[in-house]
Amino acid sequence: MRRRHRADELAELERARPVVELELEQRTEGARRHRAARAAAIAGARLERGVAVRRLEPGMVGPEVDAWQRVLCVLRVTPTLLRPDKFGPDTTAATKAFQKSRGIVESGAVDAATSRIAAVELAELAALLVTPGS
């Protein structure tokens, strides 16, 4: 009798598995979208506070450079964070790739045009990720 009861419980759990897996997948996707939206918002705020204020060039160091590197990651120009706080060759190359893909002058420095385009893209990304009912 006990064995049959256990078999019934296992069968019931197996029937419920797809529903539980779907719910878990939806929660995971919602959490991922929330993290991505938060990252875009943080990078955008840092961009507004830092990068857009002054021109960034190779060789510079500091929090503005770190903010720009995070923007490049959020916008998927570079898959990983570069050497934090230092505008080195990798940051220059990623900045040039960003500029080339957006059709602006490939200077490798973060000028007003580069900052504006990045800020607009971050705002669009945040708006896409944070939608009502998601």
C-alpha positions in Angstrom: 0.0 0.0 0.0 2.8 2.4 1.0 4.6 1.6 -2.2 1.6 2.4 -4.4 1.0 5.7 -2.5 4.7 6.6 -3.2 4.3 5.7 -6.9 1.2 7.9 -7.1 3.1 10.8 -5.5 5.9 10.4 -8.0 3.5 10.3 -10.9 1.8 13.5 -9.7 5.2 15.2 -9.4 6.1 14.1 -12.9 2.9 15.6 -14.3 3.6 18.9 -12.5 7.2 19.1 -13.7 6.5 21.0 -17.0 4.4 23.6 -15.2 7.1 24.1 -12.6 9.9 24.3 -15.1 8.0 26.8 -17.2 7.3 29.0 -14.2 11.0 28.8 -13.2 12.1 29.7 -16.7 9.7 32.7 -16.8 11.0 33.9 -13.4 14.6 33.5 -14.5 13.9 35.4 -17.8 12.2 38.2 -15.8 15.2 38.4 -13.4 17.6 38.5 -16.4 15.6 41.3 -18.0 15.5 43.2 -14.7 19.3 42.9 -14.3 20.0 44.0 -17.8 17.6 47.0 -17.5 19.3 48.0 -14.2 22.8 47.7 -15.8 21.6 49.9 -18.7 20.1 52.5 -16.3 23.3 52.5 -14.1 25.5 52.8 -17.2 23.3 55.6 -18.6 23.4 57.5 -15.3 27.2 57.2 -15.1 27.4 58.3 -18.7 25.3 61.4 -18.0 27.4 62.2 -14.9 30.8 61.3 -16.3 31.5 60.5 -19.9 29.3 63.2 -21.4 30.9 65.9 -19.3 34.3 65.7 -20.8 36.2 64.1 -23.6 37.9 60.8 -22.8 41.1 59.9 -24.6 43.6 57.0 -24.6 45.8 57.2 -21.5 43.2 58.7 -19.2 42.3 57.0 -15.9 39.4 57.4 -13.5 35.7 56.7 -12.8 34.6 58.3 -16.1 36.7 55.8 -18.0 35.2 53.0 -15.9 31.7 54.3 -16.7 32.5 54.3 -20.4 33.9 50.7 -20.3 30.7 49.6 -18.6 28.7 51.3 -21.4 30.7 49.3 -24.0 29.8 46.1 -22.1 26.1 46.9 -21.8 25.9 47.8 -25.4 27.7 44.5 -26.3 30.6 46.2 -28.0 33.0 44.2 -25.8 32.1 40.9 -24.1 34.0 41.6 -20.9 35.0 44.5 -18.8 38.3 46.0 -19.9 41.1 47.0 -17.6 39.1 49.0 -15.0 39.6 52.8 -14.9 42.3 52.8 -17.6 41.7 54.0 -21.2 44.2 51.6 -22.7 44.5 50.0 -26.2 41.6 47.6 -25.6 39.3 50.5 -24.6 40.5 52.4 -27.6 39.8 49.5 -30.0 36.4 48.9 -28.5 35.6 52.6 -28.8 36.6 52.6 -32.4 34.5 49.6 -33.1 31.5 51.3 -31.4 32.1 54.5 -33.5 32.5 52.5 -36.8 29.4 50.5 -36.2 27.4 53.7 -35.6 28.9 55.5 -38.6 30.7 58.2 -36.8 34.4 59.3 -37.0 36.6 56.5 -35.6 38.8 58.6 -33.4 39.0 56.1 -30.5 38.3 59.0 -28.1 34.9 59.6 -26.5 33.7 62.9 -27.9 30.3 64.6 -27.7 28.8 62.7 -30.7 30.0 59.3 -29.3 28.5 60.1 -25.8 25.2 61.2 -27.3 24.8 58.1 -29.4 25.6 55.9 -26.4 23.2 57.7 -24.2 20.4 57.3 -26.7 21.1 53.6 -27.1 21.2 53.0 -23.4 17.8 54.8 -23.0 16.3 52.7 -25.8 17.7 49.5 -24.2 16.3 50.4 -20.8 12.9 51.2 -22.3 12.8 47.8 -24.1 13.8 45.9 -21.1 11.4 47.6 -18.7 8.0 47.1 -20.2 4.7 47.2 -18.4 3.5 43.8 -17.3 6.9 42.1 -17.7 
